[in-house]
């Protein structure tokens, strides 16, 4: 099943906002009803594919069947941009200027290599397309002419499973739920559950350094990767042959987070773990975000570390975004902050960690709320993108951004980003609601994930661009990283260049020139000027 072209996920899962919420948006933020419905695909002025006859013939030969070179309007629209709010606003308004000339569907590594050779020979830029869930402009290359999208959905197999070593080799087009189902047949799990889990793919997880909601227990996706294979216009790059190695720099790290700029990931070998026998999630209340942050730091540094550990600030707690499905239900929200702690594993291990963690949380000022808040969070953990679509439908603007830093810098980074967003949007006449949560913790620091809701203004894309730029500047000035798990894309590219520094970017450009001398792989994504 394809994702909704004008929004997120399965249209059957979409839920309109309650009237009470629409009234609050109008009264508190000045949100006005949307003037027009999204343009239907049938009504879009999609130009004929600009793919040349020669390139088309070569691509059909590379893929073995003209059915795997799709140039119809609907397929191209469905592969236009990603799922950021600016992406959706553009496509809802009928802007398909970033539509690919064709959508290609390879079945394996050799076909990907063949396609890349054709693209290099014809100077035809190519964008790898997994679940289409990018929210940072990763699917909108700065190509100076026609480009093609390489849809990896046909590469969706479990290639190998080693129960002794507890490893599995997966193809890149596997969506999260299908990967979990295949592993579960053998009693294993990957344990990677980002908010995009239902639609994102294994290849996308690796290409963007994804981090799942259970990262406190299972780790980030890049920590799970043991080896991978990359197809490039210059040939195949195989990386990783042991769990750890001292054989020179780790080439896996060049591929992880490369976002299709260096090649196309065609297989990934990952660490897997037994399916947990029990899972318990519970809620905790803290008087302030500062006290809750201290509690999370204590658990991250000294243990015991829960499998899931997250904390909503006062505003996010009050609005109820920790449980999106309950927004507008009229349920009272206590002042202060809500944390969710989850424990997965054997019954004995889960009970032991939970009891020890509870002592730490109480010592830091936490009050237990029982399992009901945890169950509500687990039930609605993938609902937030649907809420974003409902807000857009109601005429509001809603978007997210994220960063990470060391524990000592968390308070300053939190304040700097919140103030940058509030000041910029208020100055533009659309005062926002800015919410934040911590959802990924480490011994030395944590991530901050912001959600912003405001009126759209006259030009919502330009409106958000100014606010986003201000937030990016604030992140770098406060010592944060420009992205913790969304990736770089085109939205963060210029700030990533400043974070990496001129010499670092030059080194990456040298890698790209060797692997992609024609410069056809996702141009303008990740690296400026490419």
C-alpha positions as CSV (number, residue, x, y, z in Angstrom):
1,X,0.0,0.0,0.0
2,X,1.2,3.5,-0.9
3,X,1.2,6.3,1.6
4,X,-1.4,9.1,1.2
5,X,0.1,11.3,-1.4
6,X,-1.0,14.6,0.3
7,X,-0.3,13.6,3.9
8,X,0.9,10.8,6.1
9,X,0.2,7.1,6.1
10,X,-3.1,5.3,5.6
11,X,-6.1,7.6,4.9
12,X,-8.3,5.3,6.9
13,X,-6.3,6.1,10.0
14,X,-6.8,9.9,9.7
15,X,-8.9,11.5,12.4
16,X,-10.3,15.1,12.1
17,X,-9.7,17.4,15.0
18,X,-12.5,17.8,17.6
19,X,-14.5,21.0,17.4
20,X,-13.1,22.1,20.8
21,X,-9.5,21.9,19.5
22,X,-10.4,23.9,16.3
23,X,-12.0,26.5,18.6
24,X,-8.9,26.8,20.7
25,X,-6.7,27.1,17.6
26,X,-8.9,30.0,16.4
27,X,-9.1,31.7,19.8
28,X,-5.5,31.2,21.0
29,X,-3.4,31.2,17.8
30,X,-5.6,33.0,15.3
31,X,-5.9,30.0,13.0
32,X,-8.3,30.6,10.1
33,X,-10.1,27.8,8.3
34,X,-8.4,26.5,5.1
35,X,-9.8,28.2,2.0
36,X,-9.5,25.3,-0.4
37,X,-9.1,21.5,-0.3
38,X,-5.9,19.9,-1.6
39,X,-5.7,19.7,-5.4
40,X,-6.6,16.2,-6.5
41,X,-4.0,14.2,-8.5
42,X,-6.4,14.1,-11.5
43,X,-6.5,17.9,-11.5
44,X,-2.8,18.5,-11.3
45,X,-1.0,19.9,-14.3
46,X,1.7,17.2,-14.4
47,X,3.9,17.7,-17.5
48,X,4.8,14.7,-19.7
49,X,7.9,12.9,-18.5
50,X,11.1,14.7,-19.8
51,X,13.0,11.4,-19.9
52,X,14.8,11.1,-23.3
53,X,14.0,8.1,-25.5
54,X,17.6,6.9,-25.2
55,X,17.7,7.1,-21.4
56,X,14.3,5.3,-21.3
57,X,15.5,2.4,-23.5
58,X,18.7,2.0,-21.4
59,X,16.8,2.0,-18.2
60,X,14.3,-0.6,-19.5
61,X,17.2,-2.8,-20.5
62,X,18.8,-2.4,-17.1
63,X,15.6,-3.4,-15.3
64,X,14.5,-6.0,-17.8
65,X,10.9,-4.9,-18.1
66,X,9.3,-1.6,-19.2
67,X,6.8,-2.1,-16.4
68,X,9.6,-1.2,-13.9
69,X,10.2,2.2,-15.6
70,X,7.1,4.1,-14.7
71,X,6.4,7.5,-16.1
72,X,2.6,7.9,-15.4
73,X,1.5,11.1,-13.7
74,X,0.2,9.5,-10.5
75,X,3.3,7.4,-9.8
76,X,5.5,10.5,-10.3
77,X,3.3,12.6,-8.0
78,X,3.5,10.0,-5.3
79,X,7.3,10.2,-5.5
80,X,7.4,14.0,-5.3
81,X,9.2,15.3,-2.2
82,X,8.8,13.8,1.3
83,X,6.6,14.4,4.2
84,X,7.7,17.6,5.8
85,X,5.0,20.3,6.3
86,X,6.5,22.5,3.5
87,X,6.6,19.4,1.2
88,X,2.9,18.7,1.9
89,X,1.9,22.3,1.5
90,X,3.5,22.4,-1.9
91,X,2.0,19.2,-3.2
92,X,-1.4,20.0,-1.7
93,X,-1.3,23.2,-3.7
94,X,-0.5,21.4,-6.9
95,X,3.2,22.2,-7.1
96,X,4.8,19.2,-8.8
97,X,7.9,21.0,-10.1
98,X,10.0,18.5,-8.1
99,X,8.3,15.4,-9.7
100,X,10.8,12.8,-11.0
101,X,10.9,12.1,-14.7
102,X,10.4,8.4,-14.0
103,X,10.2,6.0,-11.1
104,X,12.4,2.9,-11.3
105,X,11.8,-0.4,-9.5
106,X,14.9,-2.6,-9.3
107,X,14.7,-6.2,-7.9
108,X,18.2,-6.6,-6.6
109,X,21.8,-5.3,-6.3
110,X,22.8,-6.0,-9.9
111,X,19.9,-4.1,-11.3
112,X,20.7,-1.2,-9.0
113,X,24.3,-1.2,-10.4
114,X,23.0,-1.3,-13.9
115,X,20.7,1.6,-13.3
116,X,23.4,3.7,-11.7
117,X,25.7,3.1,-14.7
118,X,22.9,4.3,-17.1
119,X,22.3,7.4,-15.0
120,X,26.0,8.2,-15.0
121,X,26.3,7.7,-18.7
122,X,23.3,9.9,-19.4
123,X,24.0,12.5,-16.7
124,X,20.6,11.7,-15.1
125,X,20.4,12.4,-11.4
126,X,18.9,9.7,-9.2
127,X,17.2,9.8,-5.8
128,X,16.9,6.6,-3.7
129,X,13.3,6.3,-2.5
130,X,12.4,4.0,0.4
131,X,9.3,4.8,2.4
132,X,9.2,8.5,1.3
133,X,9.2,9.7,4.9
134,X,11.9,12.3,4.8
135,X,11.1,15.5,6.6
136,X,14.3,17.4,5.7
137,X,14.2,17.7,1.9
138,X,16.0,14.5,1.4
139,X,13.8,13.6,-1.6
140,X,14.0,17.0,-3.4
141,X,17.4,17.1,-5.0
142,X,18.8,20.2,-6.6
143,X,19.0,18.7,-10.0
144,X,19.4,21.1,-12.9
145,X,17.1,19.1,-15.1
146,X,15.2,15.8,-15.1
147,X,15.9,13.2,-12.4
148,X,14.6,9.7,-11.6
149,X,13.5,8.2,-8.3
150,X,14.8,4.7,-7.5
151,X,11.9,3.0,-5.5
152,X,13.3,0.0,-3.6
153,X,10.0,-1.6,-2.7
154,X,10.7,-4.8,-4.7
155,X,13.9,-5.4,-2.6
156,X,12.0,-6.5,0.5
157,X,13.4,-9.8,1.6
158,X,15.1,-11.3,4.7
159,X,18.2,-12.6,3.0
160,X,19.8,-14.4,5.9
161,X,19.4,-15.0,9.6
162,X,22.1,-16.3,11.9
163,X,20.5,-17.3,15.3
164,X,23.9,-18.2,16.8
165,X,25.5,-14.8,16.1
166,X,22.1,-13.1,16.4
167,X,22.4,-11.3,13.1
168,X,20.0,-10.8,10.1
169,X,20.7,-9.5,6.6
170,X,17.8,-7.4,5.2
171,X,17.1,-5.8,1.9
172,X,16.6,-2.0,2.0
173,X,13.0,-1.9,0.8
174,X,11.6,-3.7,3.8
175,X,9.3,-1.5,5.8
176,X,9.5,-1.6,9.6
177,X,6.5,-3.8,10.3
178,X,7.4,-6.4,7.6
179,X,10.9,-6.6,8.8
180,X,9.7,-7.2,12.4
181,X,7.2,-9.9,11.1
182,X,9.9,-11.8,9.2
183,X,12.2,-11.7,12.2
184,X,9.5,-12.7,14.7
185,X,8.9,-15.9,12.7
186,X,12.4,-16.9,14.0
187,X,11.8,-15.5,17.5
188,X,13.8,-12.3,17.1
189,X,13.2,-8.5,16.9
190,X,15.2,-5.6,15.6
191,X,13.8,-3.3,18.3
192,X,13.7,-0.3,16.1
193,X,10.5,1.7,16.3
194,X,10.8,5.3,15.2
195,X,7.6,7.4,14.8
196,X,7.9,6.6,11.0
197,X,8.1,2.9,11.8
198,X,4.9,1.9,9.9
199,X,6.1,3.3,6.6
200,X,9.9,3.9,6.7
201,X,12.3,1.2,5.4
202,X,15.5,-0.5,6.5
203,X,17.5,1.3,3.9
204,X,16.1,4.6,5.0
205,X,16.9,3.8,8.6
206,X,20.6,3.3,7.7
207,X,20.8,6.2,5.2
208,X,19.5,8.7,7.7
209,X,20.9,7.3,11.0
210,X,17.4,6.7,12.4
211,X,16.7,6.5,16.1
212,X,13.8,4.5,17.4
213,X,11.5,5.2,20.4
214,X,13.1,2.3,22.3
215,X,16.7,3.6,21.7
216,X,17.5,3.6,25.4
217,X,17.3,-0.2,25.4
218,X,18.0,-1.2,21.8
219,X,20.2,1.6,20.6
220,X,20.1,3.7,17.5
221,X,19.9,2.0,14.1
222,X,23.5,2.9,13.2
223,X,24.5,1.1,16.4
224,X,22.7,-2.0,15.2
225,X,24.4,-2.2,11.7
226,X,27.2,-4.7,11.5
227,X,27.8,-4.6,7.7
228,X,26.2,-3.2,4.6
229,X,26.5,-3.2,0.8
230,X,26.5,-0.1,-1.2
231,X,25.9,0.1,-5.0
232,X,27.7,3.1,-6.7
233,X,28.2,4.1,-10.3
234,X,31.8,3.0,-9.8
235,X,31.0,-0.5,-8.5
236,X,30.2,-2.2,-5.2
237,X,31.4,-1.2,-1.7
238,X,31.1,-4.0,1.0
239,X,31.7,-2.9,4.5
240,X,32.0,-4.8,7.8
241,X,33.0,-8.4,8.3
242,X,33.1,-8.7,12.1
243,X,31.3,-7.2,15.1
244,X,34.3,-4.9,15.8
245,X,37.5,-4.3,14.0
246,X,40.8,-2.4,14.2
247,X,41.4,-2.8,10.5
248,X,41.6,0.9,9.7
249,X,38.8,3.5,9.7
250,X,35.3,2.0,9.8
251,X,33.9,2.5,6.2
252,X,30.4,1.7,7.5
253,X,30.4,5.2,9.0
254,X,30.8,6.7,5.5
255,X,27.6,5.0,4.4
256,X,25.5,5.4,7.5
257,X,23.9,8.9,7.3
258,X,25.0,9.4,3.7
259,X,21.4,9.9,2.5
260,X,22.0,8.5,-1.0
261,X,24.7,10.9,-1.9
262,X,27.4,8.2,-2.1
263,X,25.4,5.3,-3.4
264,X,22.4,3.1,-2.9
265,X,22.3,0.7,0.1
266,X,21.3,-2.7,-1.2
267,X,21.6,-4.9,2.0
268,X,22.1,-4.4,5.7
269,X,23.3,-6.9,8.3
270,X,22.0,-5.9,11.7
271,X,22.2,-7.1,15.3
272,X,18.9,-8.8,16.4
273,X,17.6,-9.8,19.8
274,X,15.1,-12.3,21.1
275,X,11.5,-11.1,21.1
276,X,10.9,-9.7,24.7
277,X,8.7,-11.9,26.9
278,X,7.1,-9.0,28.6
279,X,6.7,-5.2,28.0
280,X,5.5,-2.7,30.6
281,X,5.1,1.0,30.1
282,X,4.3,3.5,32.9
283,X,3.9,7.2,33.5
284,X,5.7,9.5,35.9
285,X,4.9,13.1,36.9
286,X,7.6,15.7,37.6
287,X,7.0,19.2,38.9
288,X,9.3,20.7,36.2
289,X,11.1,19.9,33.0
290,X,14.4,20.6,34.8
291,X,13.7,18.0,37.5
292,X,12.5,15.5,35.0
293,X,15.6,16.0,32.9
294,X,17.8,15.4,35.9
295,X,15.9,12.1,36.5
296,X,16.5,11.0,32.9
297,X,20.2,11.9,33.2
298,X,20.6,9.8,36.4
299,X,19.1,6.7,34.7
300,X,21.1,7.2,31.5
301,X,24.4,7.6,33.4
302,X,24.1,5.4,36.4
303,X,21.2,3.0,35.5
304,X,19.2,1.1,35.4
305,X,18.3,2.2,32.0
306,X,14.7,1.6,30.8
307,X,14.1,0.4,27.3
308,X,11.9,3.5,26.6
309,X,12.6,6.7,28.3
310,X,11.0,10.1,27.4
311,X,10.0,13.3,29.0
312,X,7.5,16.0,27.8
313,X,7.9,19.6,28.9
314,X,5.2,21.5,30.6
315,X,3.6,22.8,27.4
316,X,3.6,19.4,25.7
317,X,2.2,17.8,28.9
318,X,-0.6,20.4,29.2
319,X,-1.6,20.0,25.6
320,X,-1.5,16.2,25.8
321,X,0.8,15.6,22.9
322,X,2.4,12.7,24.8
323,X,-0.9,11.0,24.0
324,X,-2.1,12.4,20.7
325,X,-5.2,10.3,20.5
326,X,-6.6,11.9,23.7
327,X,-6.2,15.5,22.5
328,X,-9.5,17.3,22.7
329,X,-11.0,14.6,24.9
330,X,-11.5,17.0,27.8
331,X,-9.3,15.0,30.1
332,X,-7.5,17.3,32.6
333,X,-3.8,17.6,32.3
334,X,-1.8,18.1,35.5
335,X,0.7,21.0,35.8
336,X,4.3,19.9,35.4
337,X,5.8,17.3,33.1
338,X,5.0,13.7,32.2
339,X,7.6,11.1,31.6
340,X,7.1,7.6,30.1
341,X,9.4,4.7,31.2
342,X,9.1,1.4,29.4
343,X,10.7,-2.0,30.2
344,X,11.1,-4.9,27.8
345,X,12.7,-8.3,28.3
346,X,12.3,-11.3,30.5
347,X,9.9,-11.0,33.4
348,X,12.7,-11.1,36.0
349,X,14.9,-8.5,34.2
350,X,11.9,-6.2,33.6
351,X,10.8,-6.4,37.2
352,X,14.3,-5.8,38.6
353,X,15.0,-2.8,36.3
354,X,11.6,-1.3,36.9
355,X,11.9,-1.4,40.7
356,X,15.4,0.0,40.8
357,X,14.5,2.8,38.2
358,X,11.4,3.7,40.3
359,X,13.6,4.4,43.3
360,X,15.8,6.8,41.2
361,X,12.7,8.5,39.7
362,X,11.2,9.0,43.2
363,X,14.5,10.3,44.6
364,X,14.5,12.9,41.7
365,X,11.0,14.2,42.6
366,X,8.9,11.9,40.4
367,X,5.5,10.7,41.3
368,X,4.2,7.4,39.8
369,X,1.1,7.6,37.6
370,X,0.7,3.9,37.0
371,X,0.6,2.0,33.8
372,X,-2.3,3.7,32.1
373,X,-0.3,6.7,30.7
374,X,2.3,4.3,29.4
375,X,-0.4,2.1,27.7
376,X,-1.9,5.2,26.1
377,X,1.5,6.3,24.8
378,X,2.2,2.9,23.4
379,X,-1.2,2.7,21.7
380,X,-0.8,6.1,20.1
381,X,2.9,6.2,19.5
382,X,2.6,6.4,15.7
383,X,-0.3,8.9,15.7
384,X,1.4,12.3,15.8
385,X,1.9,12.6,12.0
386,X,-1.8,12.0,11.5
387,X,-2.4,14.8,14.0
388,X,-0.2,17.1,12.0
389,X,-2.3,16.4,8.9
390,X,-5.5,17.2,10.8
391,X,-4.0,20.5,11.9
392,X,-3.1,21.3,8.3
393,X,-6.7,20.4,7.3
394,X,-8.0,22.8,9.9
395,X,-5.8,25.7,8.6
396,X,-3.0,25.5,11.2
397,X,0.7,25.1,10.6
398,X,2.4,22.3,12.4
399,X,6.0,21.1,12.1
400,X,8.8,19.5,14.1
401,X,12.5,19.8,14.4
402,X,15.1,18.0,16.6
403,X,18.6,18.3,17.9
404,X,20.9,16.8,20.6
405,X,23.7,18.0,22.9
406,X,25.6,17.1,26.1
407,X,23.7,17.1,29.3
408,X,25.3,20.3,30.6
409,X,24.1,22.2,27.5
410,X,20.5,20.9,27.5
411,X,18.9,23.8,29.4
412,X,20.6,26.5,27.3
413,X,19.8,24.7,24.0
414,X,16.2,24.1,25.0
415,X,15.7,27.8,25.9
416,X,17.6,29.0,22.8
417,X,15.5,27.0,20.3
418,X,12.2,27.7,22.0
419,X,12.9,31.5,22.1
420,X,14.1,31.6,18.4
421,X,10.9,29.9,17.2
422,X,8.7,32.0,19.5
423,X,10.3,35.3,18.7
424,X,10.4,34.8,14.9
425,X,6.9,33.5,14.5
426,X,5.4,36.1,16.9
427,X,7.3,38.8,15.1
428,X,5.7,37.7,11.9
429,X,2.2,38.0,13.4
430,X,1.6,34.3,14.1
431,X,2.5,33.6,17.7
432,X,3.2,29.9,18.1
433,X,2.7,27.1,20.6
434,X,6.2,25.5,21.1
435,X,6.4,22.1,22.7
436,X,9.4,19.8,23.4
437,X,10.3,16.4,24.6
438,X,13.4,14.3,25.3
439,X,13.0,11.0,23.6
440,X,16.6,9.6,23.3
441,X,19.1,9.5,26.1
442,X,22.8,8.7,26.3
443,X,25.3,8.6,29.1
444,X,26.7,12.0,28.0
445,X,23.6,13.8,26.6
446,X,20.2,13.7,25.0
447,X,18.0,14.8,22.1
448,X,15.4,17.6,22.2
449,X,12.4,17.2,19.9
450,X,10.3,20.3,19.3
451,X,6.8,20.6,17.9
452,X,5.5,24.0,16.6
453,X,1.9,25.0,15.9
454,X,0.8,28.4,14.7
455,X,-1.4,30.1,12.1
456,X,-0.1,29.6,8.6
457,X,0.2,33.3,7.6
458,X,0.1,34.6,4.0
459,X,2.9,32.4,2.7
460,X,3.3,29.4,5.1
461,X,6.3,27.9,3.5
462,X,8.3,31.2,3.5
463,X,6.9,31.8,7.0
464,X,8.3,28.6,8.3
465,X,11.6,28.9,6.4
466,X,12.4,32.0,8.4
467,X,11.6,30.4,11.7
468,X,13.5,27.2,10.8
469,X,16.5,29.2,9.9
470,X,16.4,31.1,13.2
471,X,16.1,27.7,15.1
472,X,19.0,26.3,13.1
473,X,21.2,29.3,14.0
474,X,20.2,28.9,17.6
475,X,21.1,25.2,17.6
476,X,24.6,25.8,16.3
477,X,25.2,28.8,18.6
478,X,24.1,26.8,21.7
479,X,26.4,23.8,20.8
480,X,23.8,21.4,19.5
481,X,24.0,19.2,16.4
482,X,21.8,20.2,13.5
483,X,20.1,16.8,13.4
484,X,19.9,13.9,15.8
485,X,17.8,11.5,13.7
486,X,15.9,13.3,10.9
487,X,19.0,13.7,8.8
488,X,20.5,16.5,6.7
489,X,18.7,16.5,3.4
490,X,18.6,20.0,1.8
491,X,17.0,21.7,4.8
492,X,20.0,21.3,7.1
493,X,22.7,21.1,4.5
494,X,24.2,24.5,4.9
495,X,24.3,24.3,8.7
496,X,25.7,20.8,8.5
497,X,28.6,22.3,6.4
498,X,29.3,24.7,9.2
499,X,29.1,21.9,11.8
500,X,31.4,19.6,9.9
501,X,33.8,22.5,8.9
502,X,35.4,23.2,5.6
503,X,38.0,20.4,5.8
504,X,35.4,17.9,6.8
505,X,33.2,18.8,3.9
506,X,36.1,18.7,1.5
507,X,36.9,15.2,2.7
508,X,33.4,14.1,2.1
509,X,33.4,15.7,-1.4
510,X,36.5,13.7,-2.2
511,X,34.6,10.5,-1.3
512,X,31.7,11.5,-3.4
513,X,34.0,12.3,-6.4
514,X,35.5,8.8,-6.2
515,X,32.2,6.9,-5.8
516,X,30.1,9.2,-8.0
517,X,32.3,11.1,-10.4
518,X,29.4,12.1,-12.6
519,X,27.6,13.7,-9.6
520,X,24.3,12.0,-10.3
521,X,23.5,10.7,-6.8
522,X,21.0,12.9,-4.9
523,X,22.6,16.1,-5.9
524,X,22.4,19.0,-3.4
525,X,21.4,16.6,-0.6
526,X,23.9,16.4,2.3
527,X,26.7,18.3,0.6
528,X,26.5,21.9,-0.6
529,X,27.4,22.6,-4.2
530,X,27.1,19.0,-5.3
